[in-house]
Amino acid sequence: MARDGSVLNTIGNTPLVELKNLDTGVCRLFVKLENQNPTGSIKDRIGLSMIEAAEREGKIQPGGTLIEATAGNTGLGLALVAAQKGYKIILVIPDKMSQEKILHLRALGAVTHITRSDVGKGHPEYYQDIAERLAKETPNSFYVNQFANPANPFAHEATTGPEIWAQMNQMCDAVVCGVGSGGTMTGLSRYFGRVAPHVEMVLADPKGSILVDVVKTGKIQKEAGSWLVEGIGEDFIPPNCDLARVKQAYEIGDAESFMTAREVLAKEGLLGGSSSGTLIAAALRYCREQTAPKRVVTFICDSGNKYLTKMYNDFWMFEQGLLPRPKHGNLTDLIVRRYQEGGTVTLAPTDSLMLAYRRMKLFDVSQIPVMVDEQVIGILDESDFLLHVHSQPALFNEPVSTAMVAKVHTIAPNAPISDLLPIFQRDHVAIVADPAAGGRFVGLITKIDLLNYLRQQLV
């Protein structure tokens, strides 16, 4: 089918730029901006390649249904192409995917099934097994299976590799890739193995994935762990994954991945996703280890717009224990949104209940402290709010003071954690105030804050 003039014709031919403000040792490091593809990801390339291959081979018929297991970006690429070509699409997605990706998928018309991200192959809730089962149960459907579909690596062998080689003026010494389905690594390995065998293939892998050990020892050495980076890392070796030409591999933890991506945005102005942080962190390690100058290429795999509520959100990073902050050795350490840091959503008693409603919606909170100066004089809970306005919606125009609970109980920062439990049993939040500072508000502690704190003690 002709693609001239359509959005599908804008896939690929992405820019390549040099990172000039990071420490790359004696090397020069370039990134290919795959976030410039239509859905903001390198996976648009394989979405188009796999669907067009299925059309040529008669595996999908007009009006048919595409089914795939995806951590997100492949699903976006497939959904884009499916929408343009008139196919239905069902995607099975592990539950660690960002909400931005899920909303994007649904806006493209995809049906999404969310399943567990903490189980492996053979488990009834493993995302790839569910997708395969759905394909067997759905008439006129095609299981895309990016992990074994030969059109996946072919997309990179035919387009991504030649673009890099041309953009680097045939002067490239190493390419750093991650592995999700294996298509990028395999396709580029094939291309450079044929055109420029001297180009080293380097693996960037999240800590918890099994692939670094496979590169270093030739076999799986451990059970897969868990990681927060999306789109790369595996608990098995995908059929499409050929690691034969990979001679160097780096294991990158979540914290290093996320902080590297944030540094790239701050210093280079490039908004990349979590896997981009992993790749660039590995590329920087590789560059700094070299004793002779090399020209190295890696990728901004997808847009950081998909992760603004996660890795670019300080509060989410605090909750995950991935962003350092001062430790106080008391209950202050449990407060994610600290008042003195500007993190707490608050109201004044004279604010309208309409403003309170808007803030509850905007910040996704159910309780807001009501303050005068730096002291809490009440709390507005959504239940009390509802009881106040349910029979008279006009009461939304009244001040917050008419619906707030004025009798509040505070807890001192140096109180033991066990003192939180009676508060939570009453279904309240803990209001932490410092008596040594005249009752100055410190922040709120919720049940999930305590759970996050206890979970972090396992690390």
NULUM-535133 format. One record per residue (C-alpha): residue number from 1; residue in one letter; x, y, z. Coordinates in nm, 4 decimals, decimal comma. Example, Ala and Ser with C-alpha at 12.3 -4.5 7.8 and 13.67 -1.06 7.14 Angstrom:
% NULUM-535133
SITE num residuo        u        v        w
SITE   1       A   1,2300  -0,4500   0,7800
SITE   2       S   1,3670  -0,1060   0,7140
***
This chain:
% NULUM-535133
SITE num residuo        u        v        w
SITE   1       M   0,0000   0,0000   0,0000
SITE   2       A   0,1391   0,3407  -0,0951
SITE   3       R   0,2498   0,5527   0,2001
SITE   4       D   0,3391   0,8778   0,0250
SITE   5       G   0,1932   1,1771   0,2029
SITE   6       S   0,0805   0,9826   0,5101
SITE   7       V   0,2100   0,9909   0,8633
SITE   8       L   0,3617   0,6465   0,8010
SITE   9       N   0,6007   0,8033   0,5537
SITE  10       T   0,7560   1,0083   0,8355
SITE  11       I   0,8843   0,6989   1,0189
SITE  12       G   1,2649   0,6775   1,0219
SITE  13       N   1,5301   0,9146   0,8850
SITE  14       T   1,5652   1,0568   1,2356
SITE  15       P   1,8353   1,3148   1,3236
SITE  16       L   2,1680   1,2256   1,4828
SITE  17       V   2,3373   1,4737   1,7179
SITE  18       E   2,6522   1,4796   1,9274
SITE  19       L   2,6421   1,5087   2,3067
SITE  20       K   2,8863   1,7885   2,3834
SITE  21       N   2,8218   1,8681   2,7486
SITE  22       L   2,8810   1,5292   2,9131
SITE  23       D   3,2103   1,3670   3,0115
SITE  24       T   3,2795   1,1236   2,7275
SITE  25       G   3,6498   1,0774   2,7999
SITE  26       V   3,8589   1,0659   2,4832
SITE  27       C   3,5581   0,9641   2,2730
SITE  28       R   3,2807   1,1436   2,0892
SITE  29       L   2,9286   1,0264   2,1664
SITE  30       F   2,6359   1,0681   1,9262
SITE  31       V   2,2676   0,9898   1,9802
SITE  32       K   2,0110   0,9072   1,7153
SITE  33       L   1,6859   1,0856   1,8004
SITE  34       E   1,4325   0,8077   1,7642
SITE  35       N   1,1971   1,0168   1,9774
SITE  36       Q   1,1341   1,2104   1,6554
SITE  37       N   0,9268   0,9260   1,5086
SITE  38       P   0,5468   0,9834   1,4957
SITE  39       T   0,4616   0,8123   1,8269
SITE  40       G   0,7938   0,9218   1,9768
SITE  41       S   0,9768   0,5895   1,9651
SITE  42       I   1,2167   0,3713   1,7680
SITE  43       K   0,9455   0,1028   1,7722
SITE  44       D   0,7516   0,2819   1,4982
SITE  45       R   1,0041   0,1294   1,2603
SITE  46       I   0,9214  -0,2284   1,3542
SITE  47       G   0,5487  -0,1613   1,3862
SITE  48       L   0,5420  -0,0613   1,0200
SITE  49       S   0,7810  -0,3353   0,9090
SITE  50       M   0,5952  -0,6198   1,0815
SITE  51       I   0,2490  -0,5158   0,9617
SITE  52       E   0,3600  -0,4603   0,6031
SITE  53       A   0,5377  -0,7972   0,6046
SITE  54       A   0,2183  -0,9635   0,7333
SITE  55       E   0,0238  -0,7972   0,4521
SITE  56       R   0,2678  -0,9163   0,1873
SITE  57       E   0,2560  -1,2705   0,3269
SITE  58       G  -0,1236  -1,2776   0,3558
SITE  59       K  -0,1169  -1,3226   0,7346
SITE  60       I  -0,3608  -1,0397   0,8003
SITE  61       Q  -0,6810  -0,9702   0,6112
SITE  62       P  -0,8768  -0,6437   0,5755
SITE  63       G  -1,0643  -0,5673   0,8966
SITE  64       G  -0,8524  -0,8167   1,0893
SITE  65       T  -0,7238  -0,7881   1,4451
SITE  66       L  -0,3596  -0,7481   1,5434
SITE  67       I  -0,2621  -0,8922   1,8823
SITE  68       E   0,0650  -0,8296   2,0609
SITE  69       A   0,2405  -0,8394   2,3979
SITE  70       T   0,4283  -0,5158   2,4554
SITE  71       A   0,5920  -0,3049   2,7241
SITE  72       G   0,4472  -0,0058   2,5447
SITE  73       N   0,6369   0,1442   2,2559
SITE  74       T   0,5955  -0,1453   2,0124
SITE  75       G   0,2266  -0,1290   2,0906
SITE  76       L   0,2218   0,2408   2,0044
SITE  77       G   0,3942   0,1785   1,6725
SITE  78       L   0,1558  -0,1049   1,5904
SITE  79       A  -0,1482   0,0972   1,6996
SITE  80       L  -0,0451   0,3886   1,4799
SITE  81       V  -0,0026   0,1690   1,1727
SITE  82       A  -0,3183  -0,0308   1,2497
SITE  83       A  -0,5242   0,2879   1,2762
SITE  84       Q  -0,3916   0,4128   0,9436
SITE  85       K  -0,4567   0,0819   0,7698
SITE  86       G  -0,7949   0,0029   0,9236
SITE  87       Y  -0,7061  -0,2906   1,1508
SITE  88       K  -0,8293  -0,3519   1,5045
SITE  89       I  -0,5614  -0,4085   1,7669
SITE  90       I  -0,5472  -0,5768   2,1094
SITE  91       L  -0,2399  -0,5228   2,3274
SITE  92       V  -0,1383  -0,7096   2,6435
SITE  93       I   0,0697  -0,4831   2,8651
SITE  94       P   0,2673  -0,5403   3,1882
SITE  95       D   0,1523  -0,3195   3,4744
SITE  96       K   0,4733  -0,1171   3,5095
SITE  97       M   0,3986   0,0775   3,1918
SITE  98       S   0,3541   0,4524   3,2359
SITE  99       Q   0,0005   0,5906   3,2285
SITE 100       E   0,1019   0,8256   2,9480
SITE 101       K   0,1695   0,5276   2,7210
SITE 102       I  -0,1562   0,3549   2,8130
SITE 103       L  -0,3592   0,6709   2,7471
SITE 104       H  -0,1771   0,7199   2,4157
SITE 105       L  -0,2563   0,3612   2,3134
SITE 106       R  -0,6235   0,3966   2,3979
SITE 107       A  -0,6446   0,7289   2,2144
SITE 108       L  -0,5126   0,5478   1,9043
SITE 109       G  -0,7988   0,3003   1,9379
SITE 110       A  -0,6135   0,0060   2,0920
SITE 111       V  -0,7850  -0,2324   2,3312
SITE 112       T  -0,5493  -0,2851   2,6255
SITE 113       H  -0,5245  -0,5722   2,8720
SITE 114       I  -0,3082  -0,4901   3,1758
SITE 115       T  -0,1342  -0,7846   3,3401
SITE 116       R   0,1399  -0,8515   3,5938
SITE 117       S   0,5009  -0,7485   3,5357
SITE 118       D   0,6430  -0,9641   3,8167
SITE 119       V   0,5885  -1,3088   3,6612
SITE 120       G   0,7807  -1,5055   3,3988
SITE 121       K   0,7061  -1,7300   3,1049
SITE 122       G   0,4700  -2,0144   3,1902
SITE 123       H   0,2739  -1,8158   3,4471
SITE 124       P  -0,0945  -1,7739   3,3473
SITE 125       E  -0,0626  -1,3946   3,3774
SITE 126       Y   0,2605  -1,3608   3,1786
SITE 127       Y   0,1917  -1,0997   2,9121
SITE 128       Q   0,3343  -1,2870   2,6121
SITE 129       D   0,1472  -1,6075   2,6966
SITE 130       I  -0,1799  -1,4144   2,7312
SITE 131       A  -0,1304  -1,2496   2,3908
SITE 132       E  -0,0616  -1,5822   2,2241
SITE 133       R  -0,3730  -1,7311   2,3842
SITE 134       L  -0,5904  -1,4381   2,2729
SITE 135       A  -0,4665  -1,4779   1,9166
SITE 136       K  -0,5777  -1,8406   1,9136
SITE 137       E  -0,9207  -1,7417   2,0435
SITE 138       T  -0,9822  -1,4426   1,8123
SITE 139       P  -1,1042  -1,5023   1,4552
SITE 140       N  -0,9211  -1,3261   1,1688
SITE 141       S  -0,6376  -1,2230   1,3995
SITE 142       F  -0,2603  -1,2078   1,3638
SITE 143       Y  -0,0247  -1,2545   1,6579
SITE 144       V   0,2517  -1,0085   1,5735
SITE 145       N   0,5054  -1,1642   1,8131
SITE 146       Q   0,7828  -0,9049   1,7923
SITE 147       F   1,0103  -1,1428   1,9825
SITE 148       A   1,0274  -1,3906   1,6945
SITE 149       N   0,9040  -1,1916   1,3942
SITE 150       P   1,1871  -1,1635   1,1357
SITE 151       A   1,0477  -0,8333   1,0094
SITE 152       N   1,1537  -0,6808   1,3426
SITE 153       P   1,5347  -0,7035   1,3013
SITE 154       F   1,4962  -0,6514   0,9274
SITE 155       A   1,3584  -0,3023   0,9917
SITE 156       H   1,6837  -0,2028   1,1609
SITE 157       E   1,9066  -0,3845   0,9143
SITE 158       A   1,7311  -0,2101   0,6252
SITE 159       T   1,6804   0,1390   0,7707
SITE 160       T   1,8392   0,2206   1,1083
SITE 161       G   2,1838   0,0794   1,0263
SITE 162       P   2,2222   0,2492   0,6881
SITE 163       E   2,1021   0,5789   0,8342
SITE 164       I   2,3623   0,5683   1,1138
SITE 165       W   2,6432   0,4764   0,8750
SITE 166       A   2,5533   0,7602   0,6367
SITE 167       Q   2,5027   1,0175   0,9129
SITE 168       M   2,8390   0,9267   1,0686
SITE 169       N   3,0078   0,9674   0,7287
SITE 170       Q   3,1178   0,6032   0,7446
SITE 171       M   3,3183   0,6784   1,0591
SITE 172       C   3,1750   0,4820   1,3500
SITE 173       D   3,3554   0,2599   1,5996
SITE 174       A   3,0832   0,1351   1,8337
SITE 175       V   2,7040   0,1229   1,8693
SITE 176       V   2,5373   0,0847   2,2105
SITE 177       C   2,1964  -0,0870   2,2151
SITE 178       G   1,9518  -0,2330   2,4610
SITE 179       V   1,7534  -0,5513   2,4119
SITE 180       G   1,3790  -0,5817   2,4531
SITE 181       S   1,2727  -0,8025   2,1679
SITE 182       G   1,6285  -0,8093   2,0297
SITE 183       G   1,5400  -0,6528   1,6964
SITE 184       T   1,7592  -0,3439   1,7184
SITE 185       M   2,0696  -0,5307   1,8344
SITE 186       T   2,0254  -0,8113   1,5822
SITE 187       G   1,9411  -0,5889   1,2860
SITE 188       L   2,2323  -0,3524   1,3498
SITE 189       S   2,4692  -0,6427   1,4159
SITE 190       R   2,3784  -0,7901   1,0777
SITE 191       Y   2,4167  -0,4593   0,8969
SITE 192       F   2,7492  -0,3595   1,0488
SITE 193       G   2,8795  -0,7162   1,0342
SITE 194       R   2,8326  -0,6964   0,6578
SITE 195       V   2,9238  -0,3321   0,5886
SITE 196       A   3,1708  -0,2384   0,8651
SITE 197       P   3,2785  -0,5419   1,0718
SITE 198       H   3,5083  -0,3290   1,2874
SITE 199       V   3,2080  -0,1562   1,4521
SITE 200       E   3,1723  -0,2923   1,8060
SITE 201       M   2,8262  -0,3831   1,9321
SITE 202       V   2,7790  -0,2946   2,3008
SITE 203       L   2,4892  -0,4076   2,5208
SITE 204       A   2,3211  -0,1797   2,7767
SITE 205       D   2,1070  -0,3881   3,0116
SITE 206       P   1,8985  -0,2978   3,3192
SITE 207       K   2,0127  -0,4456   3,6475
SITE 208       G   1,7883  -0,7474   3,7024
SITE 209       S   1,7889  -0,8579   3,3390
SITE 210       I   1,9686  -1,1813   3,2493
SITE 211       L   2,1367  -1,0657   2,9277
SITE 212       V   2,4659  -0,9243   3,0606
SITE 213       D   2,5531  -1,2676   3,1966
SITE 214       V   2,4706  -1,4259   2,8618
SITE 215       V   2,7154  -1,1925   2,6863
SITE 216       K   2,9885  -1,2474   2,9440
SITE 217       T   2,9548  -1,6222   3,0006
SITE 218       G   2,7454  -1,7528   2,7124
SITE 219       K   2,4596  -1,8712   2,9325
SITE 220       I   2,1941  -1,7576   3,1782
SITE 221       Q   2,3498  -1,7434   3,5246
SITE 222       K   2,0617  -1,6279   3,7436
SITE 223       E   1,6902  -1,5770   3,7684
SITE 224       A   1,5676  -1,2425   3,6439
SITE 225       G   1,5013  -0,9735   3,9000
SITE 226       S   1,2807  -0,6674   3,8609
SITE 227       W   1,3552  -0,3231   3,7260
SITE 228       L   1,1641  -0,0004   3,6625
SITE 229       V   1,3171   0,0944   3,3276
SITE 230       E   1,0630   0,0259   3,0539
SITE 231       G   1,1113  -0,1453   2,7198
SITE 232       I   1,4490  -0,3172   2,7588
SITE 233       G   1,5892  -0,6040   2,9628
SITE 234       E   1,4619  -0,9607   2,9557
SITE 235       D   1,4047  -1,2724   3,1648
SITE 236       F   1,4737  -1,4959   2,8620
SITE 237       I   1,6628  -1,4797   2,5326
SITE 238       P   1,4134  -1,3783   2,2621
SITE 239       P   1,4333  -1,5756   1,9361
SITE 240       N   1,5106  -1,2498   1,7539
SITE 241       C   1,8040  -1,1724   1,9826
SITE 242       D   2,1455  -1,2501   1,8333
SITE 243       L   2,4218  -1,1494   2,0750
SITE 244       A   2,7058  -1,3150   1,8811
SITE 245       R   2,8718  -0,9866   1,7823
SITE 246       V   2,8329  -0,8254   2,1262
SITE 247       K   3,1726  -0,8101   2,2957
SITE 248       Q   3,1012  -0,5678   2,5791
SITE 249       A   2,8014  -0,5394   2,8124
SITE 250       Y   2,7100  -0,3058   3,0963
SITE 251       E   2,4561  -0,3575   3,3748
SITE 252       I   2,2863  -0,0298   3,4671
SITE 253       G   2,0665   0,0167   3,7738
SITE 254       D   1,7405   0,2087   3,7730
SITE 255       A   1,8823   0,5033   3,9664
SITE 256       E   2,1734   0,5502   3,7243
SITE 257       S   1,9401   0,5177   3,4249
SITE 258       F   1,6933   0,7761   3,5507
SITE 259       M   1,9548   1,0211   3,6736
SITE 260       T   2,1446   0,9965   3,3448
SITE 261       A   1,8294   1,0734   3,1471
SITE 262       R   1,7623   1,3728   3,3712
SITE 263       E   2,1217   1,4915   3,3252
SITE 264       V   2,0907   1,4610   2,9461
SITE 265       L   1,7805   1,6803   2,9583
SITE 266       A   1,9471   1,9369   3,1843
SITE 267       K   2,2771   1,9551   2,9931
SITE 268       E   2,1866   1,8626   2,6360
SITE 269       G   1,8202   1,9644   2,6149
SITE 270       L   1,7135   1,6172   2,4978
SITE 271       L   1,4021   1,4666   2,6591
SITE 272       G   1,4501   1,0901   2,6519
SITE 273       G   1,2741   0,7997   2,8184
SITE 274       S   1,3979   0,5582   3,0803
SITE 275       S   1,5663   0,3161   2,8394
SITE 276       S   1,7478   0,6116   2,6829
SITE 277       G   1,9013   0,6750   3,0238
SITE 278       T   2,0205   0,3135   3,0383
SITE 279       L   2,1773   0,3303   2,6920
SITE 280       I   2,3491   0,6637   2,7482
SITE 281       A   2,4764   0,5564   3,0919
SITE 282       A   2,6312   0,2441   2,9340
SITE 283       A   2,7696   0,4463   2,6439
SITE 284       L   2,9317   0,6912   2,8857
SITE 285       R   3,0928   0,4042   3,0762
SITE 286       Y   3,2214   0,2603   2,7504
SITE 287       C   3,3566   0,5963   2,6338
SITE 288       R   3,5336   0,6683   2,9627
SITE 289       E   3,7049   0,3284   2,9573
SITE 290       Q   3,8667   0,3869   2,6186
SITE 291       T   4,2300   0,4919   2,5853
SITE 292       A   4,2097   0,5817   2,2164
SITE 293       P   3,9475   0,8136   2,0626
SITE 294       K   3,6365   0,6458   1,9244
SITE 295       R   3,3146   0,7635   1,7640
SITE 296       V   3,0259   0,6007   1,9478
SITE 297       V   2,6528   0,5985   1,8662
SITE 298       T   2,3565   0,5233   2,0877
SITE 299       F   1,9893   0,6211   2,0929
SITE 300       I   1,7274   0,8424   2,2463
SITE 301       C   1,4929   0,5455   2,2124
SITE 302       D   1,1721   0,7253   2,2960
SITE 303       S   1,0364   1,0528   2,4213
SITE 304       G   1,0546   1,1478   2,7865
SITE 305       N   0,7054   1,2955   2,7496
SITE 306       K   0,5857   0,9425   2,8326
SITE 307       Y   0,7580   0,9515   3,1717
SITE 308       L   0,6884   1,3006   3,3060
SITE 309       T   0,4844   1,1608   3,5962
SITE 310       K   0,7521   0,9024   3,6734
SITE 311       M   1,1256   0,9532   3,6245
SITE 312       Y   1,0958   1,3297   3,5737
SITE 313       N   0,8713   1,3648   3,8800
SITE 314       D   1,0772   1,4221   4,1957
SITE 315       F   0,8008   1,2889   4,4196
SITE 316       W   0,7786   0,9598   4,2269
SITE 317       M   1,1574   0,9313   4,2424
SITE 318       F   1,1484   0,9901   4,6193
SITE 319       E   0,8784   0,7244   4,6591
SITE 320       Q   1,0946   0,4743   4,4710
SITE 321       G   1,4012   0,5608   4,6793
SITE 322       L   1,5860   0,6734   4,3652
SITE 323       L   1,6457   1,0407   4,4398
SITE 324       P   1,8703   1,1375   4,7300
SITE 325       R   1,7389   1,3819   4,9857
SITE 326       P   1,8432   1,4857   5,3370
SITE 327       K   1,7777   1,2247   5,6067
SITE 328       H   1,6457   1,3380   5,9450
SITE 329       G   1,6253   1,0070   6,1271
SITE 330       N   1,2627   1,0672   6,2225
SITE 331       L   0,9143   1,0732   6,0713
SITE 332       T   1,0200   1,3485   5,8316
SITE 333       D   1,1918   1,0771   5,6271
SITE 334       L   0,8507   0,9216   5,5538
SITE 335       I   0,7057   1,2446   5,4121
SITE 336       V   0,7273   1,2455   5,0338
SITE 337       R   0,5777   1,5907   4,9823
SITE 338       R   0,7415   1,8073   5,2461
SITE 339       Y   0,5840   2,1445   5,3183
SITE 340       Q   0,9104   2,3377   5,3497
SITE 341       E   1,0144   2,2117   5,0052
SITE 342       G   0,6904   2,3339   4,8500
SITE 343       G   0,5586   1,9831   4,7961
SITE 344       T   0,2361   1,9877   4,9985
SITE 345       V  -0,0967   2,0905   4,8475
SITE 346       T  -0,2664   2,3265   5,0953
SITE 347       L  -0,5697   2,5516   5,1262
SITE 348       A  -0,6554   2,8627   5,3196
SITE 349       P  -0,9822   2,8674   5,5217
SITE 350       T  -1,1126   3,1481   5,2992
SITE 351       D  -1,0518   2,9580   4,9737
SITE 352       S  -1,3658   2,8348   4,8010
SITE 353       L  -1,4697   2,4715   4,7998
SITE 354       M  -1,4622   2,4901   4,4185
SITE 355       L  -1,0897   2,5671   4,4392
SITE 356       A  -1,0496   2,2770   4,6835
SITE 357       Y  -1,2273   2,0449   4,4392
SITE 358       R  -1,0000   2,1541   4,1555
SITE 359       R  -0,6864   2,0946   4,3612
SITE 360       M  -0,8047   1,7514   4,4710
SITE 361       K  -0,8589   1,6599   4,1061
SITE 362       L  -0,5381   1,8170   3,9759
SITE 363       F  -0,3080   1,6647   4,2366
SITE 364       D  -0,5045   1,3401   4,2859
SITE 365       V  -0,5353   1,3815   4,6629
SITE 366       S  -0,8308   1,3082   4,8903
SITE 367       Q  -0,7309   1,5218   5,1911
SITE 368       I  -0,5840   1,8717   5,1999
SITE 369       P  -0,4561   2,0549   5,5087
SITE 370       V  -0,6057   2,3971   5,5743
SITE 371       M  -0,3447   2,6458   5,6931
SITE 372       V  -0,2995   2,9873   5,8439
SITE 373       D   0,0595   3,1053   5,8290
SITE 374       E   0,2594   2,7836   5,8849
SITE 375       Q   0,0140   2,6026   6,1094
SITE 376       V  -0,2584   2,3531   6,0219
SITE 377       I  -0,5943   2,4658   6,1554
SITE 378       G  -0,8056   2,2006   5,9859
SITE 379       I  -0,8213   1,9373   5,7169
SITE 380       L  -1,0610   1,9000   5,4250
SITE 381       D  -1,1403   1,5363   5,3541
SITE 382       E  -1,3279   1,4328   5,0392
SITE 383       S  -1,5864   1,2426   5,2472
SITE 384       D  -1,6699   1,5473   5,4608
SITE 385       F  -1,6622   1,7604   5,1461
SITE 386       L  -1,9160   1,5310   4,9781
SITE 387       L  -2,1492   1,5283   5,2787
SITE 388       H  -2,1381   1,9070   5,2858
SITE 389       V  -2,2335   1,9684   4,9213
SITE 390       H  -2,4310   1,6595   4,8148
SITE 391       S  -2,7761   1,8140   4,8627
SITE 392       Q  -2,6830   2,1694   4,7644
SITE 393       P  -2,4251   2,2007   4,4825
SITE 394       A  -2,4348   2,5777   4,5298
SITE 395       L  -2,2292   2,5197   4,8460
SITE 396       F  -1,9240   2,4747   4,6219
SITE 397       N  -1,9046   2,8532   4,6374
SITE 398       E  -1,8711   2,8564   5,0170
SITE 399       P  -1,5350   2,8874   5,1928
SITE 400       V  -1,3326   2,5827   5,2883
SITE 401       S  -1,3812   2,6637   5,6560
SITE 402       T  -1,7478   2,5570   5,6319
SITE 403       A  -1,6628   2,1962   5,5404
SITE 404       M  -1,3247   2,1322   5,7008
SITE 405       V  -1,2666   1,9356   6,0194
SITE 406       A  -1,1249   2,1890   6,2613
SITE 407       K  -1,0283   1,9441   6,5340
SITE 408       V  -0,6987   1,7997   6,4135
SITE 409       H  -0,4476   1,5837   6,5934
SITE 410       T  -0,0835   1,6334   6,5107
SITE 411       I   0,2159   1,4094   6,5636
SITE 412       A   0,5683   1,5290   6,6353
SITE 413       P   0,8513   1,4440   6,3932
SITE 414       N   1,0383   1,2500   6,6622
SITE 415       A   0,7404   1,0268   6,7514
SITE 416       P   0,7899   0,6525   6,6925
SITE 417       I   0,6550   0,4992   6,3717
SITE 418       S   0,4196   0,2847   6,5799
SITE 419       D   0,2282   0,6014   6,6752
SITE 420       L   0,1103   0,6237   6,3127
SITE 421       L  -0,0945   0,3055   6,3320
SITE 422       P  -0,3774   0,4322   6,5588
SITE 423       I  -0,4112   0,7340   6,3283
SITE 424       F  -0,4410   0,5115   6,0216
SITE 425       Q  -0,6874   0,2833   6,1997
SITE 426       R  -0,9184   0,5856   6,2303
SITE 427       D  -0,8768   0,6285   5,8521
SITE 428       H  -0,6961   0,9600   5,9001
SITE 429       V  -0,3687   1,0912   5,7618
SITE 430       A  -0,0914   1,1806   6,0019
SITE 431       I  -0,0324   1,5564   6,0291
SITE 432       V   0,3284   1,6073   6,1295
SITE 433       A   0,3972   1,9362   6,3103
SITE 434       D   0,7099   2,0452   6,4947
SITE 435       P   0,6350   2,1584   6,8525
SITE 436       A   0,9872   2,2940   6,8823
SITE 437       A   0,9022   2,5413   6,6042
SITE 438       G   0,5705   2,6577   6,7424
SITE 439       G   0,3704   2,3832   6,5765
SITE 440       R   0,5027   2,4564   6,2260
SITE 441       F   0,3614   2,2142   5,9689
SITE 442       V   0,6135   1,9621   5,8322
SITE 443       G   0,3955   1,7443   5,6069
SITE 444       L   0,1451   1,4626   5,5800
SITE 445       I   0,2065   1,0894   5,6105
SITE 446       T  -0,0408   0,8523   5,4477
SITE 447       K  -0,0706   0,4761   5,4632
SITE 448       I   0,1016   0,4386   5,1264
SITE 449       D   0,3875   0,6613   5,2468
SITE 450       L   0,4472   0,4215   5,5346
SITE 451       L   0,4268   0,1227   5,3006
SITE 452       N   0,6787   0,2848   5,0649
SITE 453       Y   0,9138   0,3525   5,3548
SITE 454       L   0,8915  -0,0064   5,4811
SITE 455       R   0,9435  -0,1459   5,1299
SITE 456       Q   1,2583   0,0597   5,0888
SITE 457       Q   1,4025  -0,1025   5,3993
SITE 458       L   1,4213  -0,4286   5,2000
SITE 459       V   1,6729  -0,2830   4,9540
***
